[in-house]
Amino acid sequence: MSTLTERARKAPAGAAPDVSAVWPQVNLLPPEIRAAQGLRHLKKWLAAVVGLVVIVLVLMYGLALMSKQAADAELTQAADQAAALAAQQAQYAEVTPVLGGLQRSKEARQTAGATDVLWKSYFDAIAAVLPPNVSIDSVSVIQTTPMTLAGAAAPDPLTPPGIASLTIAAKATGLPDDAAFTDALNTIPGFYAAQTSTSVIGTTESEAVMYAVSASVQVDESAFSRRFEPAQPAAEE
């Protein structure tokens, strides 16, 4: 009562007393009821948190489901494109073996033609340098090939072998100049190490002496035509 009297005395004169200040608030509920009230508040907060978690999970599931549907759509589209490409490839299935055969034929031609020589031009060149009284009977050629890559053996063991060796058999109605014929053969591009020899084989009806002329010459790599080699790309300017 002293506290209430003290507060009543401090109130200004003529003013209504402050009831909230005069009358103290006392919680007379038993502790069990207060604990039950606190538990109800806790349950409400837990329910709110659980509801929020459920909402977040639902949203995440929805996003995952949408992503899966988009991925399935992309996969289906890719599968359709692959099927279309496979169908187009099937239309040209016969082209691949044909192209492979053409490539193999081209490579085989390049291999077989690696030692190709245009002999006609060389035979014409030999005929052009023959002495006036000499006529060719035969020309034999021993040439390397892709299957026999060893060089053509030269008559002289000291002479390096070439890619081919020519042997010329001829007849002369007069004694030919072997040195001049040898020099003439060596002037033909691609020819080297020419050798000639002459021997008497008899006489003609007019008592003219007949001579057998034998010549050999080596041919170097410059004689290759190289016409079957792949075309070189144009040089960049």
Buried (B, 14 or more C-beta within 10 A) or exposed (E): EEEEEEEEEEEEEEEEEEEEEEEEEEEEEEEEEEEEEEEEEEEEEEEEEEEEEEEEEEEEEEEEEEEEEEEEEEEEEEEEEEEEEEEEEEEEEEEEEEEEEEEEEEEEEEEEBBBBBEBEEBBEBBEEBBBEBBEBEEBEBEBBEEEEEEBBEBBEEEBEBBBBBBBBEBBBBEEBBBEEBBEBBBEBEBBBBBBBEBEEEEEEEEEEEEBBBBBBBBBBEEBBEEEBEEEEEEEEE
